[in-house]
Amino acid sequence: QVQLVESGGGLVKAGDSLTLSCAASDAAFTLYAMGWFRKAPGKEREIVAAISRSGTDLYYADSVKGRFTISRDNWKNTAYLDMSSLKPAETALYYCAGAIKLIGFTVAEADYKSWGEGTQVTVSS
């Protein structure tokens, strides 16, 4: 399975923007639909956004629509999550994950077999 490493997290203020990156270990990345998840303290892990292998099919959780953008660069084996207008409640450990899926994306966490270790995003008020 592809190895994934997230980066780009940090401490920001409410309303700020941040871009997360997810670097895959090899070109097998192109076989995977990708997802970004987050886990806030005391809450269940939730999916934030997902993208198909080609990058044409996208999903966003209602809470982030219009503020977050998921993308991927298959030449660089990297997925991204651009986040804007961040809120303190979005403080969480953000994970990227990969699911082998020929067409489309998936929002089912159980479909994601490759996971990074996460990058912390802290939004201060």
C-alpha angles and dihedrals in degrees: 000000000000117000116230130202123188125206140166102069122134149126115305137162126252110280094026127122131235136179122214123200130202115198119197123211098233148357091281080089088088090066092060134084105215133220138186118216133178136202120200122194111280093007136099119259109264136192115249103179141346136198135195125239092263094043093236098105116065137180130192131184110243091245093063103035111129093015106059128054125194120201141156140208109208092189090059095037088232137128125200140202116200110198126190136175089025119197130211089242088063092068103126148119106276120211133188119210138182131221123188102236126151097205133024128344136286131224094192109110091207090064092062110089101165118063137176122221093250138245123242120240116189120185116194124204 
